[in-house]
């Protein structure tokens, strides 16, 4: 029997373009599915992608796509990387940019048109190639669901994954006309969201199945607290909604084969060597002191406000804190001020993949006070690197980190420190628990050793996706 063919669509894929966890998922999940499916991954060919380095070459096919009487010429490019075939979509409008997304103030007011064109190009690809399944991710590719529902000649079934409901692709109503979408879709039960046009709603309304990246988040988004105004709409589509937890790419993130580290390791002794090397490198002192790290984007979602509030109290303890990330300027400035004030806080405001690996290897604890977290990958990476996560018990963090108080070596679960409410008292309480646990070396080491052996690979989750693909391809086009 020939393999089912799958087109996996994402606006970012590591190593070509990355702004967050979506790029890691779009890199690893297709590879986990590659044995069972004929997979092709599709993304925009942003101008900053190094075509030479990845041997990206022009394909003979191209499309002229007419949207609201504007003709856009779209070229296709391709390459093969780590066993996966990539199809890149190029048009100047979509790709000649410094950033992936940007804000209207940064000159990205035409994002509706950019990613609308991306969706039209994907639909054109599907018309030509008729993949059995298209897997779409986040608002940037959500409109494909609508375009293929409208075109009866496209038989492809669609799965839409929400990686983060807080980013919905909301645009002024006139985007509808600019994208030549029939106004009959501008209703409450379709694209309209408080008088604006929502790309995300298209994905939810028209996909054959909808997933989020953890079971817990799939439940949370049905409530006003986490539903970002879409809870009622999601509830209406609840039957086709499910949660599949992300995995970690164990080729890329494995301390035993990690070439980015001072020393690859598979035990706590090797980890200690990495800690020593990293502390020296970043100028922090005290190998015996617990090292807390924060790795992530500086945005409200990641709990940076809480972190900022807690840092002065944390720094007063005998510990080290290293922060790596980048993001909103307001947060960066405040973090810089704190790092200048406390010599046991180190800050690196860059995007540096190697440094992040080295930090996981060096750390004793990973701080993740996220206000909400659809899945989160860092906590799983940290556990495999022998660093204990300290998390707000929410979304994917709740699904992947069990409290150390319930430690059970027999359980195939990762353990860490978890706090229930995202407030200063709870966060600092968890921090003090961490210090106490760290002082009890035997207990702490036992848990870390267990976490290092936990299987957070994509295997099980890829199977869950596979089951879902089969379910939707067996159903009729609804
Ligand atoms: C988004 C979410 C994060 C998730 C990632 C990949 O960045 O905020 O929780 O892990 O997507 O699905």
Boltz pocket constraint, residues with backbone or C-beta under 6 A from the ligand:
constraints:
  - pocket:
      binder: B
      contacts: [[A, 20], [A, 21], [A, 22], [A, 25], [A, 163], [A, 164], [A, 213], [A, 246], [A, 373], [A, 374], [A, 375], [A, 376], [A, 377], [A, 396]]
      max_distance: 6.0
